[in-house]
Amino acid sequence: MAMSVGSTGEEQSVMATINTTPLVDVMLVLLIIFLITIPVINKTVKVNLPKAVNIPTQTKPENITIAVDSAGTIYWNDRRVPKDDLLAHIKDAAVRSPQPEIHIRADKDAKFEAVGRVLYAIQRGGVVKVGFITEPDRGMAVAR
């Protein structure tokens, strides 16, 4: 057996390197496609969102607390109020000077409809400052 180390001119040697030109072409086409489609997908209105910080509630004597339990019953400062009388209570509170804040405490199992009715009554009554009272997130218990 004979082996030739050099090329004789007629024989072609096998290429041992990878041709990366097609890969670069495909990557450039994908990059151009992404650059064109990203501004089309991202159609949102530019808004400066507020930075929220959880501030503890400052309890003042003039503040009013409206509670909604899981059955949809409404309480005005721990006193049960019929749904029809809520608007009258809010209108009486709206004319006070300074106008009190209304804090809404809603049970987590309360229907959104009941809380929405309270918010609608507050809006119709003319009270400007409304807040929701929640409990801080203590972290979820790990299921075992």
DSSP file (Angstrom, degrees, kcal/mol; ACC not computed):
  #  RESIDUE AA STRUCTURE BP1 BP2  ACC     N-H-->O    O-->H-N    N-H-->O    O-->H-N    TCO  KAPPA ALPHA  PHI   PSI    X-CA   Y-CA   Z-CA
    1    1 A M              0   0    0      0, 0.0     2,-0.4     0, 0.0     0, 0.0   0.000 360.0 360.0 360.0 134.3    0.0    0.0    0.0
    2    2 A A        -     0   0    0      2,-0.0     2,-0.4     0, 0.0     0, 0.0  -0.866 360.0-163.6-115.0 149.4    1.2    3.3   -0.9
    3    3 A M        -     0   0    0     -2,-0.4     2,-0.5     0, 0.0     0, 0.0  -0.997   9.3-147.3-133.9 132.8    0.2    6.6    0.5
    4    4 A S        -     0   0    0     -2,-0.4     4,-0.1     1,-0.2    -2,-0.0  -0.862   8.3-170.9-103.3 133.5    0.8   10.0   -1.0
    5    5 A V  S    S+     0   0    0     -2,-0.5     2,-0.2     2,-0.1    -1,-0.2   0.849  71.2  49.5 -88.7 -38.5    1.4   12.9    1.3
    6    6 A G  S    S-     0   0    0      1,-0.1     2,-0.3     2,-0.0    -2,-0.0  -0.515  92.4-100.7 -97.0 166.5    1.2   15.7   -1.2
    7    7 A S        -     0   0    0     -2,-0.2    -2,-0.1     1,-0.1    -1,-0.1  -0.663  16.0-149.8 -89.8 146.0   -1.4   16.3   -3.8
    8    8 A T        -     0   0    0     -2,-0.3    -1,-0.1    -4,-0.1     4,-0.1   0.501  44.8-108.3 -92.0  -4.0   -0.8   15.3   -7.3
    9    9 A G  S    S+     0   0    0      2,-0.4    -2,-0.1     1,-0.0    -1,-0.0  -0.162 110.0  64.9 106.2 -39.5   -2.9   18.1   -8.8
   10   10 A E  S    S+     0   0    0      2,-0.0     2,-0.2     0, 0.0    -3,-0.0   0.804  86.8  77.9 -87.4 -29.9   -5.8   16.0  -10.0
   11   11 A E  S    S-     0   0    0      1,-0.0     2,-0.4     0, 0.0    -2,-0.4  -0.569  70.6-144.9 -82.8 141.3   -7.0   14.8   -6.6
   12   12 A Q        -     0   0    0     -2,-0.2     2,-0.2    -4,-0.1    -2,-0.0  -0.872  14.0-131.0-105.8 139.9   -9.0   17.1   -4.4
   13   13 A S        -     0   0    0     -2,-0.4     2,-0.3     1,-0.1    -6,-0.0  -0.553  26.9-103.1 -87.8 155.1   -8.7   17.0   -0.7
   14   14 A V        -     0   0    0     -2,-0.2     2,-0.4     1,-0.1    -1,-0.1  -0.570  35.0-118.4 -77.1 135.7  -11.6   16.9    1.7
   15   15 A M        -     0   0    0     -2,-0.3    -1,-0.1     1,-0.1     0, 0.0  -0.626  26.2-173.8 -76.9 126.9  -12.6   20.1    3.4
   16   16 A A        +     0   0    0     -2,-0.4     2,-0.2     2,-0.1    -1,-0.1   0.464  56.7  86.0 -99.7  -3.3  -12.2   19.9    7.1
   17   17 A T  S    S-     0   0    0      1,-0.0     2,-0.4     0, 0.0    -2,-0.0  -0.683  78.4-116.2-100.5 154.4  -13.7   23.3    8.0
   18   18 A I        -     0   0    0     -2,-0.2     2,-0.9     1,-0.0    -2,-0.1  -0.703  21.7-129.1 -88.6 135.9  -17.4   24.2    8.5
   19   19 A N        +     0   0    0     -2,-0.4     4,-0.3     1,-0.1    -1,-0.0  -0.765  29.2 176.9 -85.6 107.9  -18.9   26.7    6.1
   20   20 A T     >  +     0   0    0     -2,-0.9     4,-2.3     1,-0.2     5,-0.2   0.432  54.4  95.1 -93.7  -0.3  -20.6   29.3    8.3
   21   21 A T  H  > S+     0   0    0      1,-0.2     4,-2.2     2,-0.2    -1,-0.2   0.917  85.1  47.2 -61.2 -45.9  -21.8   31.6    5.6
   22   22 A P  H  > S+     0   0    0      0, 0.0     4,-2.3     0, 0.0    -1,-0.2   0.884 111.8  52.3 -63.4 -35.4  -25.4   30.1    5.3
   23   23 A L  H  > S+     0   0    0     -4,-0.3     4,-2.3     2,-0.2    -2,-0.2   0.918 109.7  47.8 -65.4 -43.2  -25.7   30.2    9.1
   24   24 A V  H  X S+     0   0    0     -4,-2.3     4,-2.3     2,-0.2    -1,-0.2   0.891 110.7  52.5 -64.0 -40.4  -24.8   33.9    9.2
   25   25 A D  H  X S+     0   0    0     -4,-2.2     4,-2.0    -5,-0.2    -2,-0.2   0.922 110.5  47.0 -62.0 -45.1  -27.2   34.6    6.4
   26   26 A V  H  X S+     0   0    0     -4,-2.3     4,-2.3     1,-0.2    -2,-0.2   0.912 112.0  50.5 -64.0 -42.6  -30.1   32.9    8.2
   27   27 A M  H  X S+     0   0    0     -4,-2.3     4,-2.3     1,-0.2    -1,-0.2   0.884 109.4  50.7 -65.4 -38.6  -29.2   34.7   11.5
   28   28 A L  H  X S+     0   0    0     -4,-2.3     4,-2.2     2,-0.2    -1,-0.2   0.891 110.1  50.0 -66.1 -38.9  -29.2   38.1    9.8
   29   29 A V  H  X S+     0   0    0     -4,-2.0     4,-2.2     2,-0.2    -2,-0.2   0.922 111.7  48.2 -64.9 -43.1  -32.6   37.5    8.2
   30   30 A L  H  X S+     0   0    0     -4,-2.3     4,-2.5     2,-0.2    -2,-0.2   0.896 110.3  52.2 -63.7 -40.0  -34.0   36.5   11.6
   31   31 A L  H  X S+     0   0    0     -4,-2.3     4,-2.3     1,-0.2    -1,-0.2   0.914 109.9  48.1 -62.6 -43.2  -32.5   39.6   13.2
   32   32 A I  H  X S+     0   0    0     -4,-2.2     4,-1.7     2,-0.2    -1,-0.2   0.901 110.9  51.5 -64.8 -40.2  -34.1   41.8   10.6
   33   33 A I  H  X S+     0   0    0     -4,-2.2     4,-2.3     1,-0.2    -2,-0.2   0.930 111.6  46.9 -62.6 -45.2  -37.5   40.1   11.0
   34   34 A F  H  X S+     0   0    0     -4,-2.5     4,-2.0     1,-0.2    -2,-0.2   0.898 110.1  52.9 -64.6 -40.0  -37.4   40.6   14.8
   35   35 A L  H  < S+     0   0    0     -4,-2.3    -1,-0.2     1,-0.2    -2,-0.2   0.839 113.3  44.4 -65.2 -31.7  -36.3   44.3   14.4
   36   36 A I  H  X S+     0   0    0     -4,-1.7     4,-0.5    -5,-0.2    -2,-0.2   0.880 116.7  43.6 -78.7 -38.8  -39.3   44.9   12.1
   37   37 A T  H  X S+     0   0    0     -4,-2.3     4,-2.0     1,-0.2     3,-0.2   0.755  97.5  71.5 -83.7 -24.1  -41.9   43.0   14.1
   38   38 A I  H  X S+     0   0    0     -4,-2.0     4,-2.1     1,-0.2    -1,-0.2   0.925  98.4  47.5 -62.3 -46.4  -41.1   44.2   17.7
   39   39 A P  H  4 S+     0   0    0      0, 0.0    -1,-0.2     0, 0.0    -2,-0.2   0.825 111.9  52.6 -64.7 -27.0  -42.4   47.8   17.2
   40   40 A V  H  < S+     0   0    0     -4,-0.5    -2,-0.2    -3,-0.2     3,-0.2   0.893 111.6  44.8 -72.0 -39.8  -45.6   46.5   15.6
   41   41 A I  H  < S+     0   0    0     -4,-2.0     2,-1.8     1,-0.2    -1,-0.2   0.868 101.8  69.1 -71.3 -37.1  -46.3   44.1   18.5
   42   42 A N     <  +     0   0    0     -4,-2.1     2,-0.9    -5,-0.2    -1,-0.2  -0.486  59.4 150.2 -88.0  69.0  -45.6   46.6   21.2
   43   43 A K        +     0   0    0     -2,-1.8     2,-0.3    -3,-0.2    -1,-0.1  -0.742  21.1 136.8-102.8  84.3  -48.5   49.0   20.8
   44   44 A T        -     0   0    0     -2,-0.9     2,-0.4     3,-0.0    -2,-0.0  -0.919  57.9-106.8-125.9 154.9  -49.2   50.4   24.2
   45   45 A V        -     0   0    0     -2,-0.3     2,-0.6     1,-0.1    -2,-0.0  -0.644  37.9-117.1 -79.0 132.6  -49.9   53.9   25.4
   46   46 A K        +     0   0    0     -2,-0.4     2,-0.4     2,-0.0    -1,-0.1  -0.607  46.5 166.5 -74.4 118.9  -47.0   55.5   27.1
   47   47 A V        -     0   0    0     -2,-0.6     2,-0.9     2,-0.0    -3,-0.0  -0.998  38.8-129.8-135.5 136.2  -48.0   56.2   30.7
   48   48 A N        -     0   0    0     -2,-0.4    -2,-0.0     0, 0.0     0, 0.0  -0.785  32.3-148.9 -84.9 107.5  -45.9   57.1   33.8
   49   49 A L        -     0   0    0     -2,-0.9     2,-0.1     1,-0.1    -2,-0.0  -0.520  17.0-110.8 -79.0 143.4  -47.1   54.6   36.3
   50   50 A P        -     0   0    0      0, 0.0     2,-0.8     0, 0.0    -1,-0.1  -0.387  24.3-118.9 -71.7 151.0  -47.1   55.6   40.0
   51   51 A K        -     0   0    0     -2,-0.1     2,-0.4     2,-0.0     0, 0.0  -0.825  33.5-149.1 -89.3 113.8  -44.7   54.0   42.3
   52   52 A A        -     0   0    0     -2,-0.8     2,-0.4     2,-0.0    -3,-0.0  -0.689  17.3-177.7 -91.9 135.2  -46.8   52.3   45.0
   53   53 A V        -     0   0    0     -2,-0.4     2,-0.9     2,-0.0    -2,-0.0  -0.997  33.3-117.7-128.3 134.4  -45.6   51.9   48.5
   54   54 A N        -     0   0    0     -2,-0.4    -2,-0.0     1,-0.0     0, 0.0  -0.618  37.8-172.8 -75.4 107.9  -47.7   50.1   51.1
   55   55 A I        -     0   0    0     -2,-0.9     3,-0.1     1,-0.0    -2,-0.0  -0.878  26.5-114.4-105.0 130.2  -48.4   52.8   53.7
   56   56 A P        -     0   0    0      0, 0.0     2,-0.2     0, 0.0    -1,-0.0  -0.339  40.1-101.2 -61.6 143.9  -50.1   51.8   57.0
   57   57 A T        -     0   0    0      1,-0.1     2,-0.8     2,-0.0    76,-0.0  -0.457  26.5-140.0 -69.1 131.7  -53.5   53.3   57.3
   58   58 A Q        -     0   0    0     -2,-0.2     2,-0.6    -3,-0.1    -1,-0.1  -0.846  18.3-143.6 -93.7 110.3  -53.7   56.4   59.6
   59   59 A T        +     0   0    0     -2,-0.8     3,-0.0     3,-0.0    -2,-0.0  -0.634  23.8 178.1 -80.2 120.0  -56.9   56.0   61.6
   60   60 A K    >   -     0   0    0     -2,-0.6     3,-1.2     1,-0.1    -2,-0.0  -0.876  38.5-120.1-117.0 152.5  -58.6   59.3   62.1
   61   61 A P  T 3  S+     0   0    0      0, 0.0    -1,-0.1     0, 0.0    -2,-0.0   0.806 112.5  54.8 -63.6 -27.0  -61.8   59.8   64.0
   62   62 A E  T 3  S+     0   0    0      2,-0.1     2,-0.1    37,-0.1    -3,-0.0   0.613  84.6 106.1 -83.7 -10.3  -63.5   61.4   60.9
   63   63 A N    <   -     0   0    0     -3,-1.2     2,-0.4    37,-0.2    39,-0.2  -0.387  61.7-144.4 -68.1 146.8  -62.6   58.4   58.6
   64   64 A I  E     -a  102   0A   0     37,-2.8    39,-3.4    -2,-0.1     2,-0.5  -0.943   6.0-154.8-115.5 133.4  -65.5   56.2   57.7
   65   65 A T  E     -a  103   0A   0     -2,-0.4    12,-3.2    37,-0.2     2,-0.6  -0.937   6.2-169.1-110.8 123.5  -65.2   52.4   57.3
   66   66 A I  E     -aB 104  76A   0     37,-3.0    39,-2.9    -2,-0.5     2,-0.4  -0.957  10.0-164.6-110.6 122.2  -67.6   50.5   55.1
   67   67 A A  E     -aB 105  75A   0      8,-2.3     8,-2.6    -2,-0.6     2,-0.5  -0.854   9.0-164.8-109.4 142.6  -67.4   46.8   55.4
   68   68 A V  E     -aB 106  74A   0     37,-2.7    39,-2.7    -2,-0.4     6,-0.2  -0.985  13.6-155.8-124.9 118.3  -68.8   44.2   53.0
   69   69 A D    >   -     0   0    0      4,-1.9     3,-1.7    -2,-0.5     6,-0.0  -0.252  37.3 -90.7 -87.7-178.9  -69.1   40.7   54.3
   70   70 A S  T 3  S+     0   0    0      1,-0.3    41,-0.3    40,-0.2    -1,-0.1   0.735 125.9  55.0 -66.7 -22.0  -69.2   37.5   52.2
   71   71 A A  T 3  S-     0   0    0     39,-0.1    -1,-0.3     2,-0.1    39,-0.0   0.536 119.9-107.1 -86.0  -6.5  -73.0   37.6   52.0
   72   72 A G    <   +     0   0    0     -3,-1.7     2,-0.2     1,-0.3    -2,-0.1   0.553  67.1 151.5  92.7   8.6  -73.0   41.1   50.6
   73   73 A T        -     0   0    0      1,-0.0    -4,-1.9     9,-0.0     2,-0.4  -0.549  37.6-138.6 -75.1 138.3  -74.2   42.8   53.8
   74   74 A I  E     -BC  68  81A   0      7,-0.5     7,-2.6    -2,-0.2     2,-0.4  -0.832  15.4-166.4-105.1 135.4  -73.0   46.4   54.2
   75   75 A Y  E     -BC  67  80A   0     -8,-2.6    -8,-2.3    -2,-0.4     2,-0.7  -0.980   9.6-155.2-122.7 131.7  -71.7   47.9   57.5
   76   76 A W  E >  S-BC  66  79A   0      3,-3.5     3,-1.0    -2,-0.4   -10,-0.2  -0.923  84.8 -25.0-105.8 107.7  -71.2   51.6   58.1
   77   77 A N  T 3  S-     0   0    0    -12,-3.2    -1,-0.2    -2,-0.7   -11,-0.1   0.938 129.4 -46.5  48.7  54.7  -68.6   51.9   61.0
   78   78 A D  T 3  S+     0   0    0    -13,-0.3     2,-0.5     1,-0.2    -1,-0.2   0.585 119.1 111.5  68.4  13.8  -69.5   48.5   62.3
   79   79 A R  E <  S-C   76   0A   0     -3,-1.0    -3,-3.5     2,-0.0    -1,-0.2  -0.975  73.7-114.8-119.7 130.0  -73.3   49.1   62.1
   80   80 A R  E     -C   75   0A   0     -2,-0.5    -5,-0.2    -5,-0.3    -7,-0.0  -0.371  34.5-171.0 -65.5 134.9  -75.4   47.3   59.6
   81   81 A V  E     -C   74   0A   0     -7,-2.6    -7,-0.5    -2,-0.1     5,-0.1  -0.991  23.9-118.6-128.8 132.9  -76.9   49.5   56.9
   82   82 A P    >>  -     0   0    0      0, 0.0     3,-0.9     0, 0.0     4,-0.7  -0.384  29.0-117.2 -64.9 151.2  -79.6   48.6   54.3
   83   83 A K  G >4 S+     0   0    0      1,-0.3     3,-0.5     2,-0.2     4,-0.5   0.824 114.2  56.3 -60.0 -32.3  -78.4   49.0   50.8
   84   84 A D  G 34 S+     0   0    0      1,-0.2     4,-0.4     2,-0.1     3,-0.3   0.792 106.7  49.1 -72.0 -27.3  -81.0   51.7   50.1
   85   85 A D  G <> S+     0   0    0     -3,-0.9     4,-1.9     1,-0.2    -1,-0.2   0.542  88.1  85.0 -88.8  -7.8  -79.8   53.9   53.0
   86   86 A L  H <X S+     0   0    0     -4,-0.7     4,-2.2    -3,-0.5    -1,-0.2   0.908  87.2  52.0 -63.1 -42.9  -76.1   53.8   52.0
   87   87 A L  H  > S+     0   0    0     -4,-0.5     4,-2.4    -3,-0.3    -1,-0.2   0.888 108.1  51.9 -63.0 -39.2  -76.3   56.6   49.5
   88   88 A A  H  > S+     0   0    0     -4,-0.4     4,-1.9     2,-0.2    -1,-0.2   0.902 109.8  49.4 -63.9 -40.9  -78.0   58.9   52.1
   89   89 A H  H  X S+     0   0    0     -4,-1.9     4,-1.9     2,-0.2    -2,-0.2   0.904 111.8  49.0 -62.9 -41.3  -75.2   58.2   54.6
   90   90 A I  H  X S+     0   0    0     -4,-2.2     4,-2.0     1,-0.2    -2,-0.2   0.906 109.2  51.5 -67.9 -40.6  -72.6   59.0   52.0
   91   91 A K  H  X S+     0   0    0     -4,-2.4     4,-0.9     1,-0.2    -1,-0.2   0.879 109.2  51.3 -64.4 -36.7  -74.2   62.2   51.0
   92   92 A D  H  < S+     0   0    0     -4,-1.9     3,-0.4     1,-0.2     4,-0.3   0.889 112.6  46.1 -64.5 -38.6  -74.4   63.3   54.7
   93   93 A A  H >< S+     0   0    0     -4,-1.9     3,-0.9     1,-0.2    -2,-0.2   0.806 104.5  62.6 -74.0 -28.6  -70.7   62.5   55.0
   94   94 A A  H 3< S+     0   0    0     -4,-2.0    -1,-0.2     1,-0.2    -2,-0.2   0.760  98.8  54.4 -70.4 -24.4  -69.7   64.3   51.8
   95   95 A V  T 3< S+     0   0    0     -4,-0.9    -1,-0.2    -3,-0.4    -2,-0.2   0.551  84.9 106.6 -88.4  -6.7  -70.9   67.7   53.0
   96   96 A R  S <  S-     0   0    0     -3,-0.9    -3,-0.0    -4,-0.3    -4,-0.0  -0.334  76.8-105.4 -68.5 153.9  -68.8   67.7   56.1
   97   97 A S  S    S+     0   0    0      1,-0.2     2,-0.1     2,-0.1    -2,-0.1  -0.985 109.1  28.2-124.8 121.8  -65.7   69.9   56.2
   98   98 A P  S    S-     0   0    0      0, 0.0    -1,-0.2     0, 0.0    -2,-0.1   0.610 104.6-123.1 -71.8 153.0  -63.1   68.5   55.9
   99   99 A Q        -     0   0    0     -2,-0.1    -5,-0.1     1,-0.1    -2,-0.1  -0.464  28.6-124.4 -68.1 129.6  -64.5   65.7   53.8
  100  100 A P        -     0   0    0      0, 0.0    29,-0.3     0, 0.0     2,-0.3  -0.302  17.3-115.4 -74.3 158.9  -63.8   62.3   55.5
  101  101 A E        -     0   0    0     27,-0.1   -37,-2.8    26,-0.1     2,-0.5  -0.679  22.6-140.5 -86.7 146.8  -62.0   59.5   53.8
  102  102 A I  E     -ad  64 130A   0     27,-2.2    29,-2.5    -2,-0.3     2,-0.5  -0.953  13.1-163.1-110.8 125.4  -64.0   56.3   53.2
  103  103 A H  E     -ad  65 131A   0    -39,-3.4   -37,-3.0    -2,-0.5     2,-0.5  -0.923   7.6-150.5-108.2 128.0  -62.1   53.0   53.7
  104  104 A I  E     -ad  66 132A   0     27,-3.2    29,-2.8    -2,-0.5     2,-0.6  -0.865  10.1-171.4-102.6 125.6  -63.7   49.9   52.2
  105  105 A R  E     -a   67   0A   0    -39,-2.9   -37,-2.7    -2,-0.5     2,-0.4  -0.963  13.2-177.9-113.3 112.7  -63.1   46.6   53.9
  106  106 A A  E     -a   68   0A   0     -2,-0.6   -37,-0.2    27,-0.5   -36,-0.1  -0.924  28.8-117.4-116.9 136.6  -64.3   43.7   51.8
  107  107 A D    >   -     0   0    0    -39,-2.7     3,-1.7    -2,-0.4   -38,-0.0  -0.390  25.7-123.8 -63.7 144.7  -64.3   40.0   52.6
  108  108 A K  T 3  S+     0   0    0      1,-0.3    -1,-0.1    -2,-0.1   -39,-0.1   0.739 113.4  50.1 -66.9 -19.6  -62.2   38.1   50.2
  109  109 A D  T 3  S+     0   0    0      2,-0.1    -1,-0.3     0, 0.0     2,-0.1   0.380  85.7 115.9 -96.4   3.2  -65.2   35.9   49.4
  110  110 A A  S <  S-     0   0    0     -3,-1.7   -40,-0.2   -42,-0.2     2,-0.1  -0.417  73.9-107.1 -70.6 147.6  -67.5   38.9   48.8
  111  111 A K    >>  -     0   0    0    -41,-0.3     4,-1.4     1,-0.1     3,-0.5  -0.466  17.8-127.3 -74.0 147.4  -68.8   39.2   45.3
  112  112 A F  H 3> S+     0   0    0      1,-0.2     4,-2.8     2,-0.2     5,-0.2   0.804 107.8  65.8 -63.3 -28.3  -67.4   42.0   43.2
  113  113 A E  H 3> S+     0   0    0      1,-0.2     4,-2.0     2,-0.2    -1,-0.2   0.897  99.9  49.1 -62.0 -41.1  -70.9   43.1   42.5
  114  114 A A  H <> S+     0   0    0     -3,-0.5     4,-1.6     2,-0.2    -1,-0.2   0.910 114.0  45.0 -66.9 -42.0  -71.4   44.1   46.2
  115  115 A V  H  X S+     0   0    0     -4,-1.4     4,-2.4     1,-0.2    -2,-0.2   0.879 111.1  54.7 -68.8 -37.4  -68.2   46.0   46.3
  116  116 A G  H  X S+     0   0    0     -4,-2.8     4,-2.4     1,-0.2    -2,-0.2   0.877 105.6  52.4 -63.0 -38.1  -69.0   47.7   43.0
  117  117 A R  H  X S+     0   0    0     -4,-2.0     4,-2.3     2,-0.2    -1,-0.2   0.888 109.0  50.0 -64.7 -38.7  -72.3   48.9   44.3
  118  118 A V  H  X S+     0   0    0     -4,-1.6     4,-2.2     2,-0.2    -2,-0.2   0.932 111.5  48.1 -64.9 -45.0  -70.6   50.4   47.3
  119  119 A L  H  X S+     0   0    0     -4,-2.4     4,-2.2     1,-0.2    -2,-0.2   0.890 111.2  50.8 -62.3 -39.2  -68.1   52.2   45.0
  120  120 A Y  H  X S+     0   0    0     -4,-2.4     4,-2.5     1,-0.2    -1,-0.2   0.898 109.9  49.8 -66.1 -40.1  -70.9   53.4   42.8
  121  121 A A  H  X S+     0   0    0     -4,-2.3     4,-2.1     2,-0.2    -2,-0.2   0.889 110.2  50.8 -65.5 -38.1  -72.8   54.8   45.8
  122  122 A I  H  X>S+     0   0    0     -4,-2.2     5,-1.5     2,-0.2     4,-1.1   0.907 111.2  48.5 -64.6 -41.7  -69.6   56.6   47.0
  123  123 A Q  H ><5S+     0   0    0     -4,-2.2     3,-0.5     1,-0.2    -2,-0.2   0.926 113.4  46.2 -64.8 -44.6  -69.1   58.1   43.6
  124  124 A R  H 3<5S+     0   0    0     -4,-2.5    -1,-0.2     1,-0.2    -2,-0.2   0.833 108.6  57.3 -67.0 -31.5  -72.7   59.3   43.4
  125  125 A G  H 3<5S-     0   0    0     -4,-2.1    -1,-0.2    -5,-0.2    -2,-0.2   0.730 112.2-118.5 -74.0 -21.8  -72.5   60.6   47.0
  126  126 A G  T <<5 +     0   0    0     -4,-1.1     2,-0.4    -3,-0.5    -3,-0.2   0.607  58.1 149.5  97.7  13.5  -69.6   62.9   46.1
  127  127 A V      < -     0   0    0     -5,-1.5    -1,-0.3     1,-0.1    -2,-0.1  -0.664  25.9-168.1 -81.3 134.4  -66.9   61.6   48.4
  128  128 A V        +     0   0    0     -2,-0.4     2,-0.7   -28,-0.2    -1,-0.1   0.877  64.6  64.6 -92.5 -42.3  -63.5   62.1   46.8
  129  129 A K        +     0   0    0    -29,-0.3   -27,-2.2   -30,-0.0     2,-0.4  -0.762  59.2 162.7 -95.7 117.5  -61.1   60.0   48.9
  130  130 A V  E     +d  102   0A   0     -2,-0.7     2,-0.3   -29,-0.2   -27,-0.2  -0.993   7.8 176.0-132.5 137.9  -61.7   56.3   48.9
  131  131 A G  E     -d  103   0A   0    -29,-2.5   -27,-3.2    -2,-0.4     2,-0.4  -0.960  24.3-129.7-139.5 158.6  -59.3   53.5   49.9
  132  132 A F  E     -d  104   0A   0     -2,-0.3     2,-0.6   -29,-0.2   -27,-0.2  -0.914  17.1-142.7-109.0 134.9  -59.3   49.8   50.3
  133  133 A I        +     0   0    0    -29,-2.8   -27,-0.5    -2,-0.4     2,-0.3  -0.862  30.2 166.8 -97.6 123.6  -58.1   48.1   53.5
  134  134 A T        -     0   0    0     -2,-0.6     3,-0.0   -29,-0.1   -29,-0.0  -0.854  36.2-111.4-128.7 165.4  -56.2   44.9   52.9
  135  135 A E        -     0   0    0     -2,-0.3     3,-0.0     1,-0.1    -2,-0.0  -0.787  41.9-103.6 -95.3 143.3  -54.0   42.7   55.0
  136  136 A P        -     0   0    0      0, 0.0     2,-0.7     0, 0.0    -1,-0.1  -0.323  39.2-101.8 -64.8 149.7  -50.3   42.5   54.2
  137  137 A D        -     0   0    0      1,-0.2     3,-0.1    -3,-0.0    -3,-0.0  -0.621  35.3-175.2 -75.0 112.5  -49.1   39.5   52.3
  138  138 A R        -     0   0    0     -2,-0.7    -1,-0.2     1,-0.2     2,-0.0   0.404  51.7 -94.6 -88.9   1.8  -47.5   37.3   54.9
  139  139 A G        -     0   0    0      2,-0.1    -1,-0.2     0, 0.0     2,-0.2   0.163  44.6 -79.3  93.1 143.9  -46.4   34.7   52.3
  140  140 A M        -     0   0    0     -3,-0.1     2,-0.2     1,-0.1    -3,-0.0  -0.533  46.4-111.8 -79.2 142.6  -48.1   31.6   51.3
  141  141 A A        -     0   0    0     -2,-0.2     2,-0.5     1,-0.1    -1,-0.1  -0.526  34.1-115.0 -72.1 139.1  -47.8   28.6   53.5
  142  142 A V        -     0   0    0     -2,-0.2     2,-0.3     1,-0.1    -1,-0.1  -0.638  26.7-129.1 -80.5 125.7  -45.8   25.8   51.9
  143  143 A A              0   0    0     -2,-0.5    -1,-0.1     1,-0.1    -3,-0.0  -0.545 360.0 360.0 -75.1 136.2  -47.9   22.7   51.2
  144  144 A R              0   0    0     -2,-0.3    -1,-0.1     0, 0.0    -2,-0.0   0.398 360.0 360.0-111.0 360.0  -46.4   19.6   52.5
